[in-house]
């Protein structure tokens, strides 16, 4: 069974949702997604919950995951659609809640696992507030994958502790971070991406930034494409790898290069401790 919840009035602070049933997501934008996970034990189920509602352009849909991927695509509609897919053994799936928190800047949706002994209780709150953690107790955890349909102009904020982040063909800002996983993003607007372990592939379409942009990892490659007409200052640091750029950069020290594009402006920071950096000139 698939449960769908539409946006409620502004007076509602927190909505707790739990779906039920073994449901697969399908459609032209999501063929065979999410894939079967080889490490899943026998008897696993998929349990799907949806949230749909309007978010004004300039406001944000924020997804906070813990153990699972986040994938987003552009939609031509006016509503944001978030599908949370819990995958695992029935008891593990039932232990994870999907929390929806409307706030002044938009809507935050989280995967909330049972509290970890000795740590602060888990809570879903916007931005840097709240606490989300998980402990498997030696028996495994359910994965929670998020699929997000993002209307033009709605800011996407995606965060996960462990999982890949994939946001493609957007026409809105996208700010993505994970501790372990790859990050892929392409947008006609602005983006940032951070991971501790994984590569980054990003394409930015907007030439006038008005803010610094950062693409950083500790272990992985960084490949970023920006418009040719950008005015920015570039700082690229890859102490253990190569730095390749379509724009002129000067060597500051081994593995450290910088340069000015156009008349200068916001800073574009590219960094990896163990990997290569590639900066490409887009249209």
Backbone torsions as a table, in degrees:
resi	resn	phi	psi	omega
1	UNK	NA	139.9	178.1
2	UNK	-109.3	126.7	178.8
3	UNK	-103.3	132.7	179.6
4	UNK	-121.8	133.1	179.5
5	UNK	-125.8	125.0	177.2
6	UNK	-90.2	163.0	-178.7
7	UNK	-60.5	137.9	178.8
8	UNK	-102.5	-175.7	-177.3
9	UNK	-66.9	164.0	-175.5
10	UNK	-65.2	-21.1	-178.7
11	UNK	-73.4	-10.9	-179.0
12	UNK	-84.2	121.6	-175.4
13	UNK	-86.9	-47.9	-176.9
14	UNK	-139.3	135.7	175.1
15	UNK	-117.5	126.8	176.4
16	UNK	-104.3	131.1	-176.8
17	UNK	-127.1	140.5	170.0
18	UNK	-137.7	122.7	177.8
19	UNK	-86.9	179.9	176.7
20	UNK	-151.4	150.9	175.6
21	UNK	106.3	167.4	-178.2
22	UNK	-103.1	99.9	-171.2
23	UNK	-124.4	135.3	173.4
24	UNK	-103.5	144.8	176.0
25	UNK	-94.3	140.2	-179.1
26	UNK	-148.1	169.5	-179.6
27	UNK	141.8	170.6	-174.6
28	UNK	-63.1	-30.2	-178.7
29	UNK	-88.0	-12.2	-173.2
30	UNK	-133.6	57.1	-179.4
31	UNK	-66.9	125.5	175.8
32	UNK	52.9	38.9	-178.7
33	UNK	-119.5	141.1	-7.8
34	UNK	-76.1	152.8	-177.5
35	UNK	-70.2	164.6	174.0
36	UNK	-61.8	143.0	-177.5
37	UNK	-106.2	113.2	-173.8
38	UNK	-55.3	-31.0	-176.1
39	UNK	-80.6	-7.3	178.9
40	UNK	-63.3	134.8	179.4
41	UNK	-72.6	161.8	175.9
42	UNK	-59.9	144.9	179.8
43	UNK	88.1	9.1	178.7
44	UNK	-68.9	151.9	176.0
45	UNK	-126.2	165.9	171.8
46	UNK	-117.6	129.5	-173.8
47	UNK	-126.5	118.9	-167.2
48	UNK	-116.4	134.7	175.7
49	UNK	-131.2	138.9	180.0
50	UNK	-118.5	145.0	167.6
51	UNK	-125.6	133.6	178.2
52	UNK	-133.7	137.3	177.0
53	UNK	-177.9	160.9	178.5
54	UNK	-80.1	141.4	171.3
55	UNK	-131.7	129.6	-175.6
56	UNK	-65.2	145.5	175.0
57	UNK	-56.2	135.4	-175.8
58	UNK	96.4	-23.3	172.7
59	UNK	-89.1	177.2	-168.7
60	UNK	-127.4	150.2	163.8
61	UNK	-105.7	118.5	-177.3
62	UNK	-111.1	125.9	178.5
63	UNK	-113.2	126.2	177.7
64	UNK	-118.4	106.3	176.7
65	UNK	-102.5	169.7	177.8
66	UNK	-122.7	-52.1	-176.3
67	UNK	-137.9	87.6	-178.4
68	UNK	157.3	162.9	-176.9
69	UNK	-81.0	158.4	170.4
70	UNK	-125.2	125.8	178.6
71	UNK	-129.9	134.0	-175.2
72	UNK	-133.1	144.6	174.9
73	UNK	-137.1	160.6	175.9
74	UNK	-74.1	144.2	170.6
75	UNK	-123.6	146.1	177.5
76	UNK	-83.4	-5.1	179.1
77	UNK	-78.8	-177.4	-179.0
78	UNK	-102.0	-15.5	-179.4
79	UNK	-94.8	145.0	166.0
80	UNK	-81.9	136.1	175.2
81	UNK	-122.4	121.5	177.6
82	UNK	-117.0	124.7	176.7
83	UNK	-114.6	119.1	177.5
84	UNK	-102.3	124.9	-176.8
85	UNK	-117.6	110.9	178.1
86	UNK	-92.1	130.7	-174.7
87	UNK	-129.4	122.1	178.7
88	UNK	162.8	-167.0	177.0
89	UNK	-68.7	148.8	-174.5
90	UNK	-51.4	-44.8	-178.8
91	UNK	-66.3	-37.4	179.3
92	UNK	-69.6	-38.9	177.8
93	UNK	-63.5	-44.2	-178.2
94	UNK	-66.2	-21.2	-176.9
95	UNK	-80.3	-12.2	-177.5
96	UNK	-101.9	127.2	175.9
97	UNK	-100.2	152.9	171.5
98	UNK	-109.1	114.7	-176.6
99	UNK	-103.2	138.4	178.1
100	UNK	-121.6	121.7	-176.1
101	UNK	-123.3	102.6	171.9
102	UNK	-72.3	145.0	178.4
103	UNK	-152.6	-178.5	-172.0
104	UNK	-64.1	-27.2	-177.1
105	UNK	-96.2	-3.0	-179.5
106	UNK	146.0	-130.9	-177.2
107	UNK	-139.2	135.1	174.5
108	UNK	-112.4	131.6	178.9
109	UNK	-125.0	130.6	-174.0
110	UNK	-129.9	151.9	165.0
111	UNK	-92.1	116.2	-175.3
112	UNK	-109.9	109.2	179.5
113	UNK	-87.8	166.1	175.2
114	UNK	-57.0	149.3	-178.7
115	UNK	-59.5	146.6	177.2
116	UNK	-90.2	127.3	-179.8
117	UNK	-55.2	133.5	177.5
118	UNK	85.2	-4.3	178.4
119	UNK	-114.2	166.1	178.7
120	UNK	-60.5	146.7	179.3
121	UNK	-58.8	144.6	176.8
122	UNK	-70.0	140.6	176.7
123	UNK	-153.2	146.4	-179.6
124	UNK	-99.9	113.9	178.2
125	UNK	-139.7	156.1	-177.2
126	UNK	-67.2	154.8	172.2
127	UNK	61.6	-137.7	-177.2
128	UNK	-80.5	-5.7	-179.2
129	UNK	-77.8	167.9	177.3
130	UNK	85.7	-179.2	-179.5
131	UNK	-149.3	128.4	178.1
132	UNK	-134.4	117.3	178.8
133	UNK	-149.0	169.8	-178.9
134	UNK	-152.5	149.4	178.4
135	UNK	-140.4	127.5	-172.9
136	UNK	-84.7	-10.1	178.6
137	UNK	61.9	19.1	179.7
138	UNK	82.9	6.7	-175.7
139	UNK	-124.1	0.1	177.9
140	UNK	101.8	163.2	-179.4
141	UNK	-130.7	153.5	169.5
142	UNK	-74.0	144.3	171.2
143	UNK	-90.2	146.7	174.3
144	UNK	-125.8	110.3	177.5
145	UNK	-99.9	140.4	179.7
146	UNK	-114.5	132.4	169.9
147	UNK	-113.1	129.4	-173.2
148	UNK	-128.6	129.7	172.2
149	UNK	-104.6	121.0	-169.1
150	UNK	-114.6	117.3	174.8
151	UNK	-68.7	160.0	178.3
152	UNK	-57.8	134.5	174.5
153	UNK	88.2	-12.8	178.3
154	UNK	-85.8	122.3	-176.8
155	UNK	-71.0	132.2	176.2
156	UNK	-101.6	125.2	172.4
157	UNK	-119.3	115.9	-178.5
158	UNK	-122.2	128.0	-178.4
159	UNK	-136.5	138.6	175.9
160	UNK	-148.6	148.6	174.6
161	UNK	-78.4	-44.1	178.9
162	UNK	-138.7	113.1	179.1
163	UNK	159.2	154.0	175.8
164	UNK	-80.1	147.5	176.8
165	UNK	-118.7	128.7	-174.0
166	UNK	-138.5	112.9	179.6
167	UNK	-132.5	113.0	-171.0
168	UNK	-127.2	148.2	173.6
169	UNK	58.5	34.8	179.8
170	UNK	-82.5	159.7	170.1
171	UNK	-124.6	47.2	-179.9
172	UNK	-157.5	163.2	177.7
173	UNK	-65.6	146.7	178.8
174	UNK	-138.7	123.2	-178.6
175	UNK	-122.0	111.4	-167.3
176	UNK	-124.8	141.9	177.4
177	UNK	-154.0	140.8	175.2
178	UNK	-146.6	154.6	178.0
179	UNK	-86.5	-31.1	-179.5
180	UNK	-144.1	106.2	179.9
181	UNK	156.5	164.4	175.9
182	UNK	-85.1	155.7	177.6
183	UNK	-127.4	125.2	176.3
184	UNK	-127.3	127.0	-179.0
185	UNK	-146.1	136.8	171.6
186	UNK	-138.6	129.9	-176.2
187	UNK	-151.7	150.8	173.8
188	UNK	-76.5	-6.7	-178.8
189	UNK	-112.4	-136.4	-175.8
190	UNK	-106.7	159.7	178.5
191	UNK	-153.6	156.1	166.0
192	UNK	-136.5	155.9	-179.9
193	UNK	-150.1	135.7	178.2
194	UNK	-138.9	140.4	171.6
195	UNK	-152.1	154.0	175.4
196	UNK	-89.6	-37.1	-178.2
197	UNK	-136.2	100.9	-178.9
198	UNK	153.1	163.8	179.3
199	UNK	-92.7	163.8	179.6
200	UNK	-127.4	131.1	172.2
201	UNK	-128.2	119.7	-173.4
202	UNK	-139.4	142.4	172.9
203	UNK	-129.7	126.4	-179.6
204	UNK	-113.5	132.0	-177.2
205	UNK	-99.9	-20.2	-174.5
206	UNK	-87.6	127.5	-177.8
207	UNK	-84.7	-25.5	-179.4
208	UNK	-101.9	112.0	-169.5
209	UNK	-90.5	-55.1	-177.8
210	UNK	75.4	7.0	178.4
211	UNK	-163.6	159.3	175.5
212	UNK	-72.0	148.6	176.6
213	UNK	-124.0	145.2	-174.3
214	UNK	-137.9	135.0	176.0
215	UNK	-133.7	105.5	-170.5
216	UNK	-136.5	142.9	172.4
217	UNK	-146.1	159.7	174.7
218	UNK	-95.4	-30.7	-176.2
219	UNK	-140.9	95.3	-179.3
220	UNK	154.7	170.3	178.3
221	UNK	-87.4	155.1	175.5
222	UNK	-123.8	119.8	-179.4
223	UNK	-127.0	113.0	-174.5
224	UNK	-127.8	134.8	174.8
225	UNK	-115.6	129.5	-179.0
226	UNK	-128.9	159.8	179.8
227	UNK	-63.7	151.0	-179.8
228	UNK	-65.7	-28.4	-172.9
229	UNK	-90.9	15.4	-178.8
230	UNK	-68.9	144.6	167.6
231	UNK	-110.6	109.9	-173.8
232	UNK	-160.5	166.3	171.8
233	UNK	-109.6	129.2	-177.1
234	UNK	-106.2	134.3	171.6
235	UNK	-128.4	118.1	-177.4
236	UNK	-122.0	125.9	-176.7
237	UNK	-129.9	119.5	177.6
238	UNK	-145.4	80.0	-172.5
239	UNK	-63.3	-22.3	-177.6
240	UNK	-115.1	12.4	-176.1
241	UNK	-143.8	-168.1	-179.0
242	UNK	-97.7	151.9	173.2
243	UNK	-120.6	120.3	179.7
244	UNK	-122.2	132.0	-175.4
245	UNK	-142.8	137.5	170.8
246	UNK	-76.6	-14.4	177.9
247	UNK	-103.5	148.9	-178.4
248	UNK	-68.9	124.8	176.1
249	UNK	-126.3	147.4	179.7
250	UNK	-108.3	146.1	-179.8
251	UNK	-77.3	124.1	175.5
252	UNK	-92.1	-44.5	177.6
253	UNK	-161.5	171.5	-179.8
254	UNK	-54.5	124.9	179.9
255	UNK	75.7	14.5	-177.6
256	UNK	-138.4	116.9	-178.8
257	UNK	-132.8	153.3	177.3
258	UNK	-149.2	162.6	-180.0
259	UNK	-171.7	167.3	179.7
260	UNK	-114.4	129.5	177.5
261	UNK	-103.9	129.4	-178.1
262	UNK	61.4	-130.5	-179.0
263	UNK	-94.5	10.3	-178.7
264	UNK	80.3	176.1	-178.6
265	UNK	156.2	-134.6	179.4
266	UNK	-60.2	158.9	-178.6
267	UNK	-92.1	133.5	170.0
268	UNK	-104.9	112.4	-178.3
269	UNK	-103.8	124.1	176.9
270	UNK	-122.8	126.4	-178.7
271	UNK	-152.6	145.8	172.5
272	UNK	-152.8	139.8	176.5
273	UNK	-83.6	-33.8	-178.1
274	UNK	-135.9	83.4	-178.7
275	UNK	168.5	-178.1	179.8
276	UNK	-108.4	158.2	177.2
277	UNK	-120.2	133.6	175.3
278	UNK	-130.3	124.8	176.7
279	UNK	-115.3	119.0	-176.7
280	UNK	-111.9	151.0	177.3
281	UNK	-92.3	120.6	177.6
282	UNK	-92.8	-169.6	-179.7
283	UNK	-62.8	NA	NA
